[in-house]
Amino acid sequence: VPGQVNCALCHTLEHAGATGGVGPNLNDLRPEAAVVEKAMRDGIGPMPATTWLSDEQMKLLARYVEWAAKPR
């Protein structure tokens, strides 16, 4: 998909096997789903808006990041 970016290139999220070192470490940040979804929809800083996912996919991904970033 044109413009598609792999989140793991920039972000670390242990559960997903992502080890990017450019963006925030999501394990440390532990963002709430609403914050993740807003960042994906609008972009934030150098992170571009996510335009290739459906609304439902964005909601599910945001909920996953919130769940996966919680300490076990």
N, C-alpha and C positions, 0 to 999 in steps of 0.2 A: 504494500500500500504506500503510495507516495507520501512523504512527510512523516511516516511512522518511525517512532524512536523506541528502542528497547529500554525500558526503565532501569533495568539492571546495569546498563552501561554507566549510569551515574549514581544509583542508589545501592546501599547495602541493606539487605533484608535476609537474614540467615535462613528462615524457613523456606524461602524461595530459591536459595542458593545464589543470591545476587551479591556481588562483592564490589560494586562500583565505588569509586572514591571521590567523585566530583561533587555530587549532591549530598544532602543530609543523610546520615546513617539512620534509617527508619527504626532500627532496633533501639537506638538511643533516644530518638525523638518521640517514639510511641504516639503518633498522631491519631486523633479521632477520625472516624470515617468522614464526617462532614468536612473536616479540614483537608483531607486527602482529595475528596471529590472536588472541592472548590479549586484546589491547586491544579488538578487535572483539567478542569473545565476552562479556567481562566489563564493558566500559566502563572508562574511566579518567578521573579528574578530571571535567570537565564533559562529556566525550564519552559518549554513551549506548551501551549494549550494542546490537550489531547483531542484531536478532531476525528480520529478513525474508529472510535468505539461508540457503540450505541449508549443511550442513557442507562439502560439496564446493565450493560457491561461495566460502565463507569461506577455505578452504585455497588455492584458486586465486587469489583476490584478494590474500591475504597474500603468496603467492609472487610475484605480479606486482609488488606494491609493493616487495618486496626487490630484485627484478631491475631495475625502473625507476629506483630511487633510486641505483643504483650509478653511479659516474662512468664516463663513456665515454672 
